[in-house]
């Protein structure tokens, strides 16, 4: 949080570990972020604005602890559940049934250990206030797929903020290729080997990013590169398969994009979004991986984020449900301009845009619902 003036009281009182709660609202949609102060930074200079910054870390801040801990006869999800519930989190996750005789935390913080082992089995981590999600990537993505924000470019002839109530996508930059590194993982066929110490049996497991999960797009290219994971050695076929599947899962979403858009409290890591107005090959579902919500003093709310998907073409997964409007509502633009009034979707004053807009040219001042009930896959 950045302030234009330094507060000596805040500089003194906002010490490391002070709880922080930040809530924001957009129409009928709201969200709350909770965390802790990490440090405070102030500026003293001969200028009008002397900035003060309060840097905070989310509710996982206590997991920065790095004392040694040993788990016996537990799977990785079981060990993570035991660890995070000891700090007061509600754990939501699935067990992968691969049990280790011993799992040791040493030389890492708890958070670093959790992240490292999540990657090793293809799991994702999402922390929502005091709920800790530790789930396979597909399940973590699908849990948010029934209420999906729609980001539409509309016309590219106008600059950012020229159509404030109409356009939700400001910038979309995408890379399409077969050798693109995303978060340290390449889209390669994975192989892991080892030797069973009791039987001497040679162990070899393989997995491909194209086949380990459910593809999002219709045109997913074949994997053309191979990778032997030399840093991992497995002692059983079961462990080897879990490790190689995890590496392959992390290489699935190989088509990255950087997106700037108008703010939406629903957008967070692993949340699906729908992109429109960028062309038939890139329109449709994308999965957010890193999201920065930015709030300005003048009321502007924008998002910069990283997203990725597994290919091009139409969407193969369409789960957006019709009931989304029951919880979000529709904004009456005429009344919103005159008095910033929100009306219920059943009110007669609501504009006639209660059906989803599926083509770019149909977008306009009189046809802009705040939420969409369906997803149309025109290419299909």
C-alpha positions, 0 to 999 in steps of 0.5 A, a space after each residue: 500500500 502506497 501513501 503520498 504522505 508519511 505517517 509517523 504514527 503508522 511508521 511506529 505502529 505498523 510493525 512486522 506481524 500486524 494483521 491487515 484486512 483489505 476489502 474492495 467491491 465492484 458492483 455486487 461483487 466483493 472480495 477481501 484480502 487478509 495478511 500481515 505487515 512485513 515492513 514499512 518504508 518511508 521517504 524524507 525528501 524536499 518534495 511535496 509527496 513523501 511516499 510511505 509504503 506498507 508492504 504486506 504478505 498474505 495469510 501464509 506469512 506464519 509459514 515463513 518459519 523454517 524449523 526442522 520437521 519430519 513426517 512419517 508414513 504420509 503422502 505429500 497432501 497429508 503432510 501439507 494438511 497436517 502442517 497448515 492446519 496447525 497454523 489455523 488454516 482450513 485445508 481443502 485438498 485431495 490425497 494422491 495416495 503415494 505414501 513416503 516413509 519419511 518426508 523432512 523439512 530442513 533448510 527451507 521455510 514451510 512455504 518453500 517446502 510446500 511449493 516445491 512438493 506441490 510442483 513435484 506432484 502437479 498440484 496447485 496452491 491457492 490461499 483464500 483468506 484462511 482457506 488453504 487449497 492444495 489440489 490437482 491443477 484440473 480440480 483447482 481450475 474447475 472449482 471456479 469455472 461456473 462464474 467466469 469473468 469475460 474480458 472483451 477487447 471490443 474495438 482496437 481503434 480506441 485507447 485505454 479508458 476511452 470506453 469505460 463502461 463497455 470495454 473490459 480488456 485493454 491489452 493482450 500480448 500472447 506468445 505461440 510456440 513449442 519452446 516457451 518456458 513458463 514458471 520454470 517448466 518446459 512443454 516436454 515429454 517427461 521421463 524419470 528413472 530409478 532403482 528399487 533398492 530391495 529388488 534391484 528392479 530398474 524403474 522408468 516412468 514417462 508422461 506427456 503434457 498433452 495426455 496427463 490432463 483434460 485439454 482446454 483447447 481443440 488444437 493442442 499440438 504434439 509435444 516435440 521435445 523430450 526431457 529426462 528429469 535427472 534431479 529426481 531419482 525414484 525408489 518405486 514405480 508408484 512414486 516415479 509415476 506421481 513425479 513424472 505426472 506432476 512435471 508433465 502437468 506443470 508443462 501443459 499450459 505452454 501458451 503464455 499471455 500478459 493481460 491488462 484489463 479493468 478490475 474484477 474481484 473474481 480474478 485470481 490465480 488458477 481462475 478461468 477467464 474468457 477472452 473475446 475480441 482477440 481473434 478466433 485462435 486466442 478467444 475463449 478460456 484462459 487460466 490466470 497464473 499471476 494477478 496484480 489488482 491495482 487501486 488508485 486514489 481517483 477510483 480506477 481499478 485495473 488488473 495486470 496479470 499473466 495467463 496461459 492456455 494449452 493451445 488454440 481453437 475453440 474451447 473443449 470445456 464449457 461449464 459456465 452455468 446459467 445461474 451466475 446472474 442470480 448472484 451478480 445482477 445487471 447494471 443499468 447503464 443509464 441510471 449508473 451514469 446519472 446516480 450510480 444506482 444498481 438495479 436488480 436484473 428483474 427490474 423493468 428499468 434494466 436494459 434488454 441485454 440479459 443474454 450473452 453477447 457472443 460477437 464483437 460487433 454486437 457490443 455497444 452502449 446499449 448492450 453491456 451486461 455485467 455478467 454472462 450466463 453462458 459461453 458460446 463457442 462459435 468455432 465449434 
